[in-house]
Amino acid sequence: MAVQPDWVPQGIDTGKANVARVYDYWLGGTNNFRADQDAARAMLALDPDLRATMQANRAFLGRAVRYLAQLGIRQFLDIGSGIPTARNVHEVAQEAAPGSRVVYCDIDDVAVAHSRLLLRGNPDAAVIQGDLREPDTILEDPMVRGMLDFTKPVAVLLLAVLHFLNDADDPWQTVTTLREALPPGSYLVICHACRDAKPDIASATEKIYQRRVASQVVLRPRVDIQRFFEGLDLVDPGLVWLPQWRPDNPAEVPDDPQKFWGLVGVGSLAT
């Protein structure tokens, strides 16, 4: 694209692939550029199921938010929210329970800029720019504190973001920090790419991310993903593959659900 559209923040190099925009491409969005498309297609050549995986992740997000809203949760903190696309958290939550409050957080300038445009005029939804590796900074952000009441239950969403932290970042401590800030009755929702799903191509996928997107991705085994739920009670059906978590139609769960890479779970803090 020769001329950047006016929604692209100044200083953004669209000639380099970006995690949020690659994800947007897989979901069929239009907020991506040639570099993002090339990176996405390179990974699709390695695993043709990737686009379906991202769509399954989006569908899981909707089911989990709707489920929590039906349980009475009225506050959501979505970290690593990405570029807005169809059926965002605030749309699902506020449809199920009007007045639900949502704060989005992402490290990417483009994702934050787009979210601000989308949320304009919605007093119950906001976005901040933040780094998951600095959970205390996110929790103490004035916008977060102004929108969410941490004396009441909060749902923290970490969908397809923890696998962008390497082991040296200690993502387990990051999740512990978030969990310890939540009051009883709160929930933690996680989707994490699992190495066990396709061990034969896991390493190749990691290398493409590092080379094409200039971003690490760490596909962890189930045992390491399970650790994120320590101190929480896993909601039935537990830690399962993306389409297996409370499907709207059980008939839609494929015979081989692990082909969608992502292990997902919803953990609750005892009341």
Short mmCIF file of the C-alpha atoms (twelve columns), coordinates in Angstrom:
data_MODEL
# 
_entry.id   MODEL 
# 
loop_
_atom_site.group_PDB 
_atom_site.id 
_atom_site.type_symbol 
_atom_site.label_atom_id 
_atom_site.label_alt_id 
_atom_site.label_comp_id 
_atom_site.label_asym_id 
_atom_site.label_seq_id 
_atom_site.Cartn_x 
_atom_site.Cartn_y 
_atom_site.Cartn_z 
_atom_site.pdbx_PDB_model_num 
ATOM 1   C CA . MET A 1   0.000   0.000   0.000  1 
ATOM 2   C CA . ALA A 2   1.693   3.198   -1.150 1 
ATOM 3   C CA . VAL A 3   -0.208  5.610   1.090  1 
ATOM 4   C CA . GLN A 4   -1.022  4.747   4.659  1 
ATOM 5   C CA . PRO A 5   -4.647  5.305   5.710  1 
ATOM 6   C CA . ASP A 6   -5.279  8.071   8.190  1 
ATOM 7   C CA . TRP A 7   -6.127  5.657   11.018 1 
ATOM 8   C CA . VAL A 8   -2.510  4.426   11.203 1 
ATOM 9   C CA . PRO A 9   -0.711  6.213   14.088 1 
ATOM 10  C CA . GLN A 10  2.367   8.234   13.176 1 
ATOM 11  C CA . GLY A 11  5.648   6.355   13.329 1 
ATOM 12  C CA . ILE A 12  4.134   2.920   12.583 1 
ATOM 13  C CA . ASP A 13  6.141   0.953   10.015 1 
ATOM 14  C CA . THR A 14  3.522   -1.010  8.083  1 
ATOM 15  C CA . GLY A 15  6.309   -2.642  6.094  1 
ATOM 16  C CA . LYS A 16  6.966   -4.921  9.061  1 
ATOM 17  C CA . ALA A 17  4.524   -7.640  10.032 1 
ATOM 18  C CA . ASN A 18  2.719   -7.172  13.314 1 
ATOM 19  C CA . VAL A 19  1.097   -9.828  15.523 1 
ATOM 20  C CA . ALA A 20  -2.224  -7.983  15.897 1 
ATOM 21  C CA . ARG A 21  -2.514  -7.281  12.159 1 
ATOM 22  C CA . VAL A 22  -1.579  -10.861 11.198 1 
ATOM 23  C CA . TYR A 23  -4.381  -12.050 13.499 1 
ATOM 24  C CA . ASP A 24  -6.714  -9.503  11.901 1 
ATOM 25  C CA . TYR A 25  -5.905  -10.939 8.468  1 
ATOM 26  C CA . TRP A 26  -6.687  -14.489 9.621  1 
ATOM 27  C CA . LEU A 27  -10.050 -13.300 10.926 1 
ATOM 28  C CA . GLY A 28  -10.886 -11.724 7.578  1 
ATOM 29  C CA . GLY A 29  -10.321 -8.132  8.731  1 
ATOM 30  C CA . THR A 30  -9.081  -5.248  6.609  1 
ATOM 31  C CA . ASN A 31  -6.706  -3.593  9.078  1 
ATOM 32  C CA . ASN A 32  -3.569  -5.292  7.780  1 
ATOM 33  C CA . PHE A 33  -0.875  -4.679  5.188  1 
ATOM 34  C CA . ARG A 34  1.244   -6.594  2.690  1 
ATOM 35  C CA . ALA A 35  3.876   -7.605  5.261  1 
ATOM 36  C CA . ASP A 36  1.170   -8.927  7.595  1 
ATOM 37  C CA . GLN A 37  -0.524  -10.810 4.768  1 
ATOM 38  C CA . ASP A 38  2.750   -12.378 3.608  1 
ATOM 39  C CA . ALA A 39  3.567   -13.560 7.134  1 
ATOM 40  C CA . ALA A 40  0.056   -14.920 7.621  1 
ATOM 41  C CA . ARG A 41  0.152   -16.790 4.314  1 
ATOM 42  C CA . ALA A 42  3.560   -18.289 5.144  1 
ATOM 43  C CA . MET A 43  2.106   -19.750 8.334  1 
ATOM 44  C CA . LEU A 44  -1.028  -20.908 6.533  1 
ATOM 45  C CA . ALA A 45  1.178   -22.800 4.098  1 
ATOM 46  C CA . LEU A 46  2.654   -24.610 7.091  1 
ATOM 47  C CA . ASP A 47  -0.712  -25.244 8.739  1 
ATOM 48  C CA . PRO A 48  -3.892  -24.667 6.691  1 
ATOM 49  C CA . ASP A 49  -5.971  -24.942 9.899  1 
ATOM 50  C CA . LEU A 50  -4.594  -21.675 11.339 1 
ATOM 51  C CA . ARG A 51  -7.385  -19.451 10.034 1 
ATOM 52  C CA . ALA A 52  -9.996  -21.819 11.455 1 
ATOM 53  C CA . THR A 53  -8.069  -21.843 14.731 1 
ATOM 54  C CA . MET A 54  -8.269  -18.062 15.043 1 
ATOM 55  C CA . GLN A 55  -11.974 -18.136 14.248 1 
ATOM 56  C CA . ALA A 56  -12.455 -20.851 16.889 1 
ATOM 57  C CA . ASN A 57  -10.617 -18.657 19.390 1 
ATOM 58  C CA . ARG A 58  -12.951 -15.769 18.605 1 
ATOM 59  C CA . ALA A 59  -15.966 -18.005 19.013 1 
ATOM 60  C CA . PHE A 60  -14.652 -19.250 22.369 1 
ATOM 61  C CA . LEU A 61  -14.244 -15.635 23.499 1 
ATOM 62  C CA . GLY A 62  -17.906 -14.985 22.798 1 
ATOM 63  C CA . ARG A 63  -19.077 -18.124 24.586 1 
ATOM 64  C CA . ALA A 64  -16.923 -17.447 27.651 1 
ATOM 65  C CA . VAL A 65  -17.996 -13.801 27.981 1 
ATOM 66  C CA . ARG A 66  -21.659 -14.691 27.537 1 
ATOM 67  C CA . TYR A 67  -21.333 -17.489 30.113 1 
ATOM 68  C CA . LEU A 68  -19.733 -15.157 32.667 1 
ATOM 69  C CA . ALA A 69  -22.291 -12.430 32.053 1 
ATOM 70  C CA . GLN A 70  -25.035 -14.956 32.705 1 
ATOM 71  C CA . LEU A 71  -23.324 -15.793 36.001 1 
ATOM 72  C CA . GLY A 72  -23.536 -12.151 37.022 1 
ATOM 73  C CA . ILE A 73  -20.075 -10.849 36.056 1 
ATOM 74  C CA . ARG A 74  -20.351 -7.210  35.017 1 
ATOM 75  C CA . GLN A 75  -16.658 -6.226  34.745 1 
ATOM 76  C CA . PHE A 76  -14.139 -7.439  32.168 1 
ATOM 77  C CA . LEU A 77  -10.442 -6.698  31.632 1 
ATOM 78  C CA . ASP A 78  -9.274  -7.985  28.228 1 
ATOM 79  C CA . ILE A 79  -5.457  -7.974  28.034 1 
ATOM 80  C CA . GLY A 80  -3.958  -8.526  24.596 1 
ATOM 81  C CA . SER A 81  -7.264  -7.565  23.014 1 
ATOM 82  C CA . GLY A 82  -5.876  -6.914  19.519 1 
ATOM 83  C CA . ILE A 83  -7.559  -5.050  16.672 1 
ATOM 84  C CA . PRO A 84  -11.356 -4.816  17.069 1 
ATOM 85  C CA . THR A 85  -13.350 -7.181  14.893 1 
ATOM 86  C CA . ALA A 86  -16.828 -8.701  14.990 1 
ATOM 87  C CA . ARG A 87  -18.347 -9.580  18.370 1 
ATOM 88  C CA . ASN A 88  -15.952 -7.807  20.693 1 
ATOM 89  C CA . VAL A 89  -16.079 -8.333  24.459 1 
ATOM 90  C CA . HIS A 90  -18.129 -5.213  25.173 1 
ATOM 91  C CA . GLU A 91  -20.655 -6.123  22.474 1 
ATOM 92  C CA . VAL A 92  -21.214 -9.624  23.852 1 
ATOM 93  C CA . ALA A 93  -21.178 -8.563  27.515 1 
ATOM 94  C CA . GLN A 94  -23.397 -5.513  27.106 1 
ATOM 95  C CA . GLU A 95  -25.849 -7.456  24.965 1 
ATOM 96  C CA . ALA A 96  -26.143 -10.140 27.642 1 
ATOM 97  C CA . ALA A 97  -26.073 -7.670  30.546 1 
ATOM 98  C CA . PRO A 98  -26.511 -3.966  29.710 1 
ATOM 99  C CA . GLY A 99  -24.241 -1.764  31.782 1 
ATOM 100 C CA . SER A 100 -21.351 -4.243  31.840 1 
ATOM 101 C CA . ARG A 101 -18.020 -2.432  31.951 1 
ATOM 102 C CA . VAL A 102 -15.081 -3.447  29.789 1 
ATOM 103 C CA . VAL A 103 -11.472 -2.287  29.618 1 
ATOM 104 C CA . TYR A 104 -9.312  -3.423  26.716 1 
ATOM 105 C CA . CYS A 105 -5.525  -3.434  26.933 1 
ATOM 106 C CA . ASP A 106 -3.009  -4.003  24.172 1 
ATOM 107 C CA . ILE A 107 0.646   -3.165  23.572 1 
ATOM 108 C CA . ASP A 108 0.132   -2.408  19.880 1 
ATOM 109 C CA . ASP A 109 -0.405  1.197   18.746 1 
ATOM 110 C CA . VAL A 110 -2.690  0.234   15.866 1 
ATOM 111 C CA . ALA A 111 -4.888  -1.978  18.045 1 
ATOM 112 C CA . VAL A 112 -5.253  0.775   20.645 1 
ATOM 113 C CA . ALA A 113 -5.982  3.456   18.043 1 
ATOM 114 C CA . HIS A 114 -8.687  1.330   16.427 1 
ATOM 115 C CA . SER A 115 -10.224 0.450   19.766 1 
ATOM 116 C CA . ARG A 116 -10.502 4.122   20.683 1 
ATOM 117 C CA . LEU A 117 -12.400 4.791   17.457 1 
ATOM 118 C CA . LEU A 118 -14.699 1.836   18.030 1 
ATOM 119 C CA . LEU A 119 -15.468 2.747   21.645 1 
ATOM 120 C CA . ARG A 120 -16.131 6.415   21.047 1 
ATOM 121 C CA . GLY A 121 -19.438 7.279   22.694 1 
ATOM 122 C CA . ASN A 122 -19.580 4.112   24.823 1 
ATOM 123 C CA . PRO A 123 -19.267 5.221   28.477 1 
ATOM 124 C CA . ASP A 124 -18.948 1.644   29.727 1 
ATOM 125 C CA . ALA A 125 -15.945 0.618   27.628 1 
ATOM 126 C CA . ALA A 126 -12.396 1.952   27.356 1 
ATOM 127 C CA . VAL A 127 -8.936  0.993   26.105 1 
ATOM 128 C CA . ILE A 128 -5.430  1.491   27.478 1 
ATOM 129 C CA . GLN A 129 -2.010  0.722   26.090 1 
ATOM 130 C CA . GLY A 130 -0.101  -1.693  28.279 1 
ATOM 131 C CA . ASP A 131 2.430   -4.512  28.382 1 
ATOM 132 C CA . LEU A 132 1.336   -7.841  29.866 1 
ATOM 133 C CA . ARG A 133 4.868   -8.243  31.217 1 
ATOM 134 C CA . GLU A 134 4.076   -5.346  33.556 1 
ATOM 135 C CA . PRO A 135 0.808   -6.471  35.166 1 
ATOM 136 C CA . ASP A 136 1.066   -4.073  38.108 1 
ATOM 137 C CA . THR A 137 1.227   -1.116  35.725 1 
ATOM 138 C CA . ILE A 138 -1.936  -2.343  33.976 1 
ATOM 139 C CA . LEU A 139 -3.762  -2.890  37.257 1 
ATOM 140 C CA . GLU A 140 -2.859  0.559   38.571 1 
ATOM 141 C CA . ASP A 141 -3.685  2.427   35.364 1 
ATOM 142 C CA . PRO A 142 -6.086  5.285   36.179 1 
ATOM 143 C CA . MET A 143 -8.469  4.223   33.422 1 
ATOM 144 C CA . VAL A 144 -8.597  0.658   34.750 1 
ATOM 145 C CA . ARG A 145 -9.180  1.872   38.294 1 
ATOM 146 C CA . GLY A 146 -11.770 4.354   37.122 1 
ATOM 147 C CA . MET A 147 -13.752 1.831   35.095 1 
ATOM 148 C CA . LEU A 148 -13.473 -1.306  37.236 1 
ATOM 149 C CA . ASP A 149 -14.290 -1.758  40.922 1 
ATOM 150 C CA . PHE A 150 -11.871 -4.328  42.350 1 
ATOM 151 C CA . THR A 151 -14.030 -4.853  45.415 1 
ATOM 152 C CA . LYS A 152 -16.444 -6.675  43.093 1 
ATOM 153 C CA . PRO A 153 -15.810 -9.678  40.812 1 
ATOM 154 C CA . VAL A 154 -13.822 -9.054  37.629 1 
ATOM 155 C CA . ALA A 155 -13.161 -11.364 34.685 1 
ATOM 156 C CA . VAL A 156 -9.635  -11.125 33.259 1 
ATOM 157 C CA . LEU A 157 -9.302  -12.367 29.686 1 
ATOM 158 C CA . LEU A 158 -5.933  -13.591 28.366 1 
ATOM 159 C CA . LEU A 159 -6.743  -15.028 24.964 1 
ATOM 160 C CA . ALA A 160 -3.909  -15.991 22.626 1 
ATOM 161 C CA . VAL A 161 -1.465  -13.642 24.369 1 
ATOM 162 C CA . LEU A 162 0.471   -15.608 27.008 1 
ATOM 163 C CA . HIS A 163 2.282   -17.599 24.315 1 
ATOM 164 C CA . PHE A 164 3.966   -14.350 23.230 1 
ATOM 165 C CA . LEU A 165 5.830   -14.258 26.555 1 
ATOM 166 C CA . ASN A 166 8.873   -16.481 26.818 1 
ATOM 167 C CA . ASP A 167 9.807   -18.435 29.921 1 
ATOM 168 C CA . ALA A 168 12.317  -15.767 30.964 1 
ATOM 169 C CA . ASP A 169 9.396   -13.320 31.249 1 
ATOM 170 C CA . ASP A 170 7.865   -15.729 33.809 1 
ATOM 171 C CA . PRO A 171 4.299   -15.580 32.500 1 
ATOM 172 C CA . TRP A 172 3.166   -17.757 35.425 1 
ATOM 173 C CA . GLN A 173 4.135   -15.023 37.872 1 
ATOM 174 C CA . THR A 174 2.372   -12.496 35.649 1 
ATOM 175 C CA . VAL A 175 -0.841  -14.508 35.921 1 
ATOM 176 C CA . THR A 176 -0.334  -14.897 39.676 1 
ATOM 177 C CA . THR A 177 -0.018  -11.117 40.030 1 
ATOM 178 C CA . LEU A 178 -3.262  -10.611 38.128 1 
ATOM 179 C CA . ARG A 179 -5.045  -13.327 40.080 1 
ATOM 180 C CA . GLU A 180 -3.964  -11.965 43.453 1 
ATOM 181 C CA . ALA A 181 -5.406  -8.545  42.580 1 
ATOM 182 C CA . LEU A 182 -8.863  -10.010 41.986 1 
ATOM 183 C CA . PRO A 183 -11.569 -10.299 44.634 1 
ATOM 184 C CA . PRO A 184 -13.402 -13.572 45.386 1 
ATOM 185 C CA . GLY A 185 -15.930 -14.506 42.735 1 
ATOM 186 C CA . SER A 186 -13.661 -13.326 39.907 1 
ATOM 187 C CA . TYR A 187 -12.657 -15.360 36.856 1 
ATOM 188 C CA . LEU A 188 -9.619  -15.869 34.632 1 
ATOM 189 C CA . VAL A 189 -10.119 -16.894 30.990 1 
ATOM 190 C CA . ILE A 190 -7.123  -18.260 29.057 1 
ATOM 191 C CA . CYS A 191 -6.442  -19.530 25.557 1 
ATOM 192 C CA . HIS A 192 -2.878  -20.711 24.924 1 
ATOM 193 C CA . ALA A 193 -1.354  -22.419 21.875 1 
ATOM 194 C CA . CYS A 194 -0.302  -25.939 22.827 1 
ATOM 195 C CA . ARG A 195 2.771   -27.679 21.455 1 
ATOM 196 C CA . ASP A 196 1.179   -31.098 22.010 1 
ATOM 197 C CA . ALA A 197 -1.339  -30.474 19.229 1 
ATOM 198 C CA . LYS A 198 1.128   -30.591 16.330 1 
ATOM 199 C CA . PRO A 199 4.628   -31.296 17.649 1 
ATOM 200 C CA . ASP A 200 5.917   -31.965 14.137 1 
ATOM 201 C CA . ILE A 201 5.369   -28.371 13.011 1 
ATOM 202 C CA . ALA A 202 5.467   -26.480 16.330 1 
ATOM 203 C CA . SER A 203 9.124   -25.492 16.047 1 
ATOM 204 C CA . ALA A 204 8.709   -24.399 12.420 1 
ATOM 205 C CA . THR A 205 5.773   -22.191 13.440 1 
ATOM 206 C CA . GLU A 206 7.858   -20.556 16.165 1 
ATOM 207 C CA . LYS A 207 10.650  -19.849 13.677 1 
ATOM 208 C CA . ILE A 208 8.293   -18.213 11.171 1 
ATOM 209 C CA . TYR A 209 6.988   -15.889 13.889 1 
ATOM 210 C CA . GLN A 210 10.508  -14.919 14.887 1 
ATOM 211 C CA . ARG A 211 11.645  -14.369 11.302 1 
ATOM 212 C CA . ARG A 212 8.562   -12.815 9.704  1 
ATOM 213 C CA . VAL A 213 6.797   -11.053 12.558 1 
ATOM 214 C CA . ALA A 214 9.831   -10.156 14.668 1 
ATOM 215 C CA . SER A 215 7.986   -11.640 17.610 1 
ATOM 216 C CA . GLN A 216 8.614   -14.706 19.674 1 
ATOM 217 C CA . VAL A 217 5.895   -17.263 20.183 1 
ATOM 218 C CA . VAL A 218 6.233   -20.118 22.647 1 
ATOM 219 C CA . LEU A 219 4.004   -23.135 22.081 1 
ATOM 220 C CA . ARG A 220 3.883   -24.782 25.503 1 
ATOM 221 C CA . PRO A 221 2.911   -28.334 26.515 1 
ATOM 222 C CA . ARG A 222 -0.335  -28.943 28.388 1 
ATOM 223 C CA . VAL A 223 1.419   -29.356 31.729 1 
ATOM 224 C CA . ASP A 224 2.840   -25.812 31.513 1 
ATOM 225 C CA . ILE A 225 -0.499  -24.334 30.444 1 
ATOM 226 C CA . GLN A 226 -2.221  -26.096 33.350 1 
ATOM 227 C CA . ARG A 227 0.093   -24.191 35.723 1 
ATOM 228 C CA . PHE A 228 -1.624  -20.909 34.826 1 
ATOM 229 C CA . PHE A 229 -4.711  -22.119 36.683 1 
ATOM 230 C CA . GLU A 230 -2.973  -22.845 40.002 1 
ATOM 231 C CA . GLY A 231 -5.010  -21.353 42.821 1 
ATOM 232 C CA . LEU A 232 -8.183  -21.412 40.728 1 
ATOM 233 C CA . ASP A 233 -11.071 -23.826 40.324 1 
ATOM 234 C CA . LEU A 234 -11.489 -24.833 36.693 1 
ATOM 235 C CA . VAL A 235 -15.025 -24.447 35.411 1 
ATOM 236 C CA . ASP A 236 -16.408 -27.570 33.741 1 
ATOM 237 C CA . PRO A 237 -15.306 -28.956 31.246 1 
ATOM 238 C CA . GLY A 238 -11.826 -27.984 32.468 1 
ATOM 239 C CA . LEU A 239 -8.796  -27.403 30.256 1 
ATOM 240 C CA . VAL A 240 -9.876  -28.487 26.767 1 
ATOM 241 C CA . TRP A 241 -9.314  -27.753 23.081 1 
ATOM 242 C CA . LEU A 242 -10.977 -24.618 21.694 1 
ATOM 243 C CA . PRO A 243 -14.185 -26.066 20.216 1 
ATOM 244 C CA . GLN A 244 -14.761 -28.351 23.228 1 
ATOM 245 C CA . TRP A 245 -15.460 -25.571 25.748 1 
ATOM 246 C CA . ARG A 246 -19.246 -25.375 26.147 1 
ATOM 247 C CA . PRO A 247 -20.034 -25.441 22.398 1 
ATOM 248 C CA . ASP A 248 -23.312 -23.884 21.309 1 
ATOM 249 C CA . ASN A 249 -23.881 -26.992 19.220 1 
ATOM 250 C CA . PRO A 250 -21.973 -30.151 20.278 1 
ATOM 251 C CA . ALA A 251 -22.367 -31.473 16.748 1 
ATOM 252 C CA . GLU A 252 -19.989 -28.748 15.560 1 
ATOM 253 C CA . VAL A 253 -17.055 -30.127 17.584 1 
ATOM 254 C CA . PRO A 254 -14.730 -31.831 15.079 1 
ATOM 255 C CA . ASP A 255 -13.504 -35.397 15.494 1 
ATOM 256 C CA . ASP A 256 -9.980  -34.030 15.957 1 
ATOM 257 C CA . PRO A 257 -10.431 -30.845 18.062 1 
ATOM 258 C CA . GLN A 258 -6.724  -30.539 18.881 1 
ATOM 259 C CA . LYS A 259 -6.047  -29.539 15.274 1 
ATOM 260 C CA . PHE A 260 -7.070  -26.044 16.399 1 
ATOM 261 C CA . TRP A 261 -3.935  -25.720 18.580 1 
ATOM 262 C CA . GLY A 262 -5.474  -23.764 21.466 1 
ATOM 263 C CA . LEU A 263 -6.090  -25.133 24.950 1 
ATOM 264 C CA . VAL A 264 -8.665  -23.064 26.816 1 
ATOM 265 C CA . GLY A 265 -10.028 -22.853 30.323 1 
ATOM 266 C CA . VAL A 266 -11.985 -20.638 32.686 1 
ATOM 267 C CA . GLY A 267 -10.832 -20.546 36.284 1 
ATOM 268 C CA . SER A 268 -12.773 -19.142 39.209 1 
ATOM 269 C CA . LEU A 269 -11.689 -17.658 42.522 1 
ATOM 270 C CA . ALA A 270 -13.664 -19.147 45.357 1 
ATOM 271 C CA . THR A 271 -16.221 -16.821 46.933 1 
# 
